[in-house]
Amino acid sequence: MVILEKAPVSSFDPADFPEIVRKSVPNWEDCTLLEVPAGNTRTAVQHYLGTRVKNNRSYSIANATNSSHHKSPWARLGLGGDEADSDKFKLILGKGVHTILYKDRQVHVLNLHEGKPVGTQFGVMKYDVCSLLVESSDDREKDALLLKTLVEEAVKDYEACKKGQTKIFLASEDCKYWAQTGVKKIRPLDSVVLATSAHDALLNELTDFFSESTQQWYDSHGIAWRRSILLHGPPGSGKTSMILALAGHFNKNVCLLQPNNRKMTDNGLASLLQQTPEGAFIVLEDVDSLFDNHRETKMNGCELTFSGFLNALDGACTPEGHVFFLTSNHPERLDPALVRDGRVDLPVEVSHACPQQLEGLFSHFYPGEKEIAKQFAERLSGKHLAMSAVQNHFIKNRKATPQQVLDRADTIKEAEWDTSAAKAVFN
């Protein structure tokens, strides 16, 4: 990971340094300073040093919000801030000047708010300072390398702690920034049992899209390197679960966007997309509920326009390398301008459970029971079943034997959902 390219190491200007440093750091006039840039790098340093500074007692509590804005469709998957306890209560670096011993050198850490609170488009904020200082030796390049190595070590340690996890972001209640609301363990791709055609189409599409040769092709032809995928099908068919599993497979974070928020505007949506974390999947659920047949928003008081929404999908405000996932239970209600070629690159139907899915899900819960799995699929063949209902059958019967699960298969309720109109859209 390349870090600190925009934060050069240099001797500081004493006139710009807070008074607290003058009192806390010996020989502060002869130190080499490294300013840690805001963002993930600073977060990594603060967490890394928080466990290494003596007598540090500063903790952070994650996701302390009960806002109804965050009651999203993802809540059913536990993504509304339901993190592990270790992620909710963390030891971080407290404010002040701290000293650690690193590679037999004393390194001073300045972690402060500087100046008075100021008003910004994100509310009242304070300017944060996070800098590392080491007393200069005869070899200034070696001093600079020491500080850079410390930050690189912090970033590697932080990334190792987060390995195997997917971060979930939601747009803030005022639609001005992304707020991280959850960290979930990566869901294995094979834990979401889709029809082979849908599974392969998604996996092949994204594998090709993220390849270096594809990126080079887009760059050489002056085309925005972005992708838009529409997952359509009845509720409970596995659309959201598949997005989360794909995010884990490709090591991407997920940004859940709810454009029908009353505070969402064209400019607000454009600003959010410009701030999207690097490489994240941008998910817009139930897009058929946003606009009516006259292209007017269905949410009273919402200022988002249909043209502004389309401009956002076209990628003019979105950094390169992002993938939009749109989901819809009623694709037949979507405006043709929204689903035209070039705006939706890949429509994928995720429908009722087919025999292959039924057999696959049974085998997922009961490996080695191939014969009973086949009987399970045959017994339910022809029924309109949501995959969520079938999975719930296994959850309710988790203490039962494979044969008992098969015998109780008829208790799974059929879904009352007509997909015939939806099938005609892309056929």
Residue pairs with C-beta under 8 A, 6 or more apart in sequence:
1 152
1 155
1 156
1 159
3 37
3 41
3 148
3 151
3 152
3 155
4 34
4 36
4 37
4 41
4 148
4 151
6 37
7 34
7 35
7 36
7 37
9 32
9 33
9 34
9 143
9 144
9 147
9 148
10 32
10 33
11 30
11 31
11 32
11 33
11 136
12 31
12 33
12 133
14 28
14 29
17 28
18 110
18 112
18 114
18 129
20 96
20 97
20 110
20 112
21 28
21 97
21 108
21 110
21 133
22 28
24 96
24 97
24 108
25 31
25 97
25 108
25 133
26 135
27 135
28 133
30 135
30 136
31 108
31 133
31 134
31 135
31 136
32 133
32 134
32 135
32 136
32 140
32 143
32 144
32 147
33 131
33 132
33 133
34 131
34 132
34 133
34 144
34 147
34 148
34 151
35 129
35 130
35 131
36 42
36 45
36 130
36 131
36 132
36 151
38 128
40 155
40 158
41 151
41 155
42 128
42 130
43 158
44 151
44 154
44 155
44 157
44 158
44 159
45 93
45 130
45 132
45 151
45 154
45 155
46 92
46 93
46 111
46 130
47 90
47 91
47 92
47 93
47 154
47 158
47 161
48 153
48 154
48 157
48 158
49 93
49 98
49 100
49 109
49 154
50 56
50 58
50 90
50 91
50 92
50 93
50 94
51 91
52 100
53 93
53 94
53 98
53 99
53 100
53 109
54 100
56 91
56 93
56 94
56 98
57 94
58 91
58 92
58 93
58 94
58 95
59 89
59 90
59 91
59 92
60 89
60 90
60 92
61 88
61 89
62 81
62 83
62 87
62 88
62 89
62 90
62 180
63 81
63 83
63 88
63 181
63 182
65 81
65 181
67 173
69 170
69 173
69 258
69 261
70 80
70 81
70 170
70 181
71 80
72 79
72 80
72 170
72 256
72 258
72 285
73 240
73 285
73 286
74 80
74 168
74 240
74 256
76 240
77 184
77 240
77 241
77 244
78 182
78 184
79 168
79 181
79 182
79 184
79 244
79 254
79 256
80 181
80 182
81 181
81 182
82 182
83 182
83 183
83 184
84 183
87 183
93 109
93 111
94 111
95 111
95 112
95 113
96 111
96 112
97 108
97 109
97 110
97 111
97 112
98 108
98 109
98 111
99 106
99 107
99 108
99 109
100 106
100 107
100 109
101 107
102 146
102 150
103 146
103 149
105 134
105 135
105 146
106 134
106 135
107 132
107 133
107 134
107 146
107 147
107 150
108 132
108 133
108 134
109 130
109 131
109 132
109 133
110 129
110 130
110 131
110 132
110 133
111 129
111 130
112 128
112 129
113 126
113 127
113 128
113 129
114 126
114 127
114 128
114 129
115 126
115 127
116 126
117 124
117 125
117 126
118 124
118 125
118 126
118 127
119 125
121 176
122 172
122 176
122 177
123 174
123 176
132 147
132 150
132 151
134 143
134 146
134 147
136 143
137 143
162 183
164 185
164 186
165 183
165 184
165 185
165 186
166 183
166 184
166 185
166 186
166 187
166 244
166 247
166 248
166 252
166 253
166 254
167 180
167 182
167 183
167 253
167 254
167 277
168 180
168 181
168 182
168 183
168 184
168 253
168 254
168 256
169 178
169 179
169 180
169 181
169 253
169 254
169 255
169 256
169 277
169 280
170 178
170 179
170 181
170 255
170 256
170 258
171 177
171 178
171 179
171 255
171 256
171 257
171 258
171 261
171 264
171 272
172 178
172 179
173 261
173 263
174 263
175 261
175 263
175 264
175 265
175 268
175 269
175 272
176 268
176 271
176 272
177 272
177 275
178 255
178 272
178 275
178 276
178 277
184 244
186 248
186 249
187 241
187 244
187 245
187 248
188 245
188 248
189 203
189 245
189 246
189 248
189 249
190 364
191 245
191 364
192 238
192 241
192 242
192 245
193 238
193 357
193 360
193 361
193 364
193 387
194 202
194 238
194 242
194 350
194 357
195 350
195 351
195 354
195 356
195 357
196 356
198 242
198 348
198 349
198 350
201 346
201 348
202 229
202 242
202 246
202 346
202 348
203 246
203 249
205 227
205 229
205 345
205 346
206 227
206 246
206 250
206 323
208 214
209 227
209 323
210 250
210 321
214 225
215 225
215 321
218 224
218 225
219 225
224 315
224 316
224 318
224 320
225 320
225 321
226 315
226 318
226 320
226 321
226 322
226 323
226 324
227 322
227 323
227 324
227 345
227 346
228 313
228 323
228 324
228 326
228 343
228 344
228 345
228 346
229 323
229 324
229 325
229 326
229 344
229 345
229 346
229 347
229 348
230 326
230 327
230 328
230 331
230 339
230 344
230 346
230 347
230 348
231 239
231 242
231 243
231 325
231 326
231 327
231 328
231 348
231 350
232 239
232 327
232 328
232 329
232 331
232 347
232 348
232 349
232 350
232 422
232 425
233 239
233 329
233 349
233 350
233 351
233 352
233 419
233 422
234 329
234 351
234 352
234 386
234 415
234 417
234 419
235 329
235 386
235 388
235 415
235 417
236 386
236 387
236 388
236 389
236 415
237 350
237 351
237 352
237 353
237 386
237 387
237 388
238 350
238 387
238 388
239 327
239 350
240 283
240 285
240 327
242 350
243 254
243 281
243 283
243 325
243 327
244 254
246 252
246 281
247 253
247 254
247 281
252 279
252 280
252 281
252 323
253 277
253 279
253 280
253 281
254 280
254 281
254 283
255 276
255 277
255 280
255 281
255 282
255 283
256 283
256 285
257 269
257 272
257 282
257 283
257 284
258 264
258 284
258 285
259 269
259 284
259 290
259 304
259 309
260 289
260 290
260 297
260 298
260 299
260 302
260 304
261 299
261 302
262 299
262 300
262 301
262 302
263 302
264 302
264 303
264 304
265 303
265 304
265 308
266 303
266 304
266 305
266 307
266 308
266 309
266 311
266 312
268 304
269 304
269 308
269 309
269 312
269 317
270 308
270 311
270 312
270 316
270 317
271 317
273 282
273 312
273 317
273 318
274 317
274 318
274 319
276 282
276 318
276 319
276 322
278 319
278 321
279 321
279 322
280 322
281 322
281 323
281 325
282 318
282 322
282 323
282 324
282 325
283 324
283 325
283 327
284 324
284 325
284 326
284 327
285 327
286 327
286 328
286 329
287 326
287 327
287 328
287 334
287 338
288 328
288 329
288 330
288 331
288 333
288 334
289 298
290 297
290 298
290 299
290 304
290 309
291 297
291 298
291 306
291 309
291 335
292 298
295 306
295 335
296 306
297 303
297 304
297 305
297 306
306 335
306 337
310 337
310 338
310 343
311 317
312 318
313 324
313 338
313 343
314 343
315 322
326 344
328 334
330 421
330 422
331 339
331 347
331 422
331 425
331 426
332 421
332 422
332 424
332 425
334 425
337 343
338 344
339 347
339 425
339 426
347 425
347 426
349 422
349 423
349 426
351 419
352 384
352 385
352 386
352 387
352 415
352 417
352 419
353 361
353 380
353 385
353 386
353 387
353 390
355 377
355 378
355 380
355 381
356 377
357 387
357 390
358 376
358 377
358 380
358 381
358 385
358 390
359 373
359 374
359 376
359 377
360 373
361 387
361 390
361 391
361 394
362 369
362 372
362 373
362 376
362 377
362 394
362 402
362 405
363 369
363 370
363 373
365 394
365 405
366 372
366 373
366 402
366 405
369 402
372 402
372 403
372 406
375 406
376 405
376 406
376 409
379 406
379 409
379 410
380 390
380 409
380 412
383 412
383 414
384 414
384 415
384 416
384 417
385 412
385 414
385 415
386 415
386 417
389 412
389 413
389 415
390 412
393 405
393 408
393 409
393 411
393 412
394 405
397 404
397 405
397 408
400 408
